[in-house]
């Protein structure tokens, strides 16, 4: 999150926005892919309707995350609204696959995991924006970092699934 947040902060600053918009957007918006798209939309002067429609298209997948988490999150006594707000692709993946120790309160675990991920995103966004103000460099291609993240995550999950389907298969390295 910190590295991707930094990419967002750099992109935001290089698009002409003041550094302080990075932490503001990271706190209030907290949607990595939409934040990257949002920079381009804001920089191009897109209208409110266009931004709202793009938000629905980009974040529509969160409806399915929410449905999947209904039973897990309905038991959270404090912080449920925040945990729902802070549901991202990565947090969803961690919540679905995590096996915390038995002595850990699972409901607090969900909330603190969300808070930790969100904190990394905010810190990264702020660091990237401040870095962009301090160091001049070509930020071309930074907007591709979210696509790269999703591609790497998909390939890793695909490899993991292949390995779990064939547990006796050994990995081989070729072309070295």
Secondary structure, 3 states (H helix, E strand, C coil): CHHHHHHHHHHHHHCCCCCHHHHHHHHHCCCHHHHHHHHHHHHCCCCHHHHHHHHHHHHCHHHHHHHHHHHHHCCCCCCHHHHHHCCCHHHHHHHHHCCCCCCCCHHHHHHHHHHHHHHHHHHHHHHHHHHHHHCCCCCCCHHHHHHHHHHHHHHHHHHHHHHHHCCCCCCCCCCC
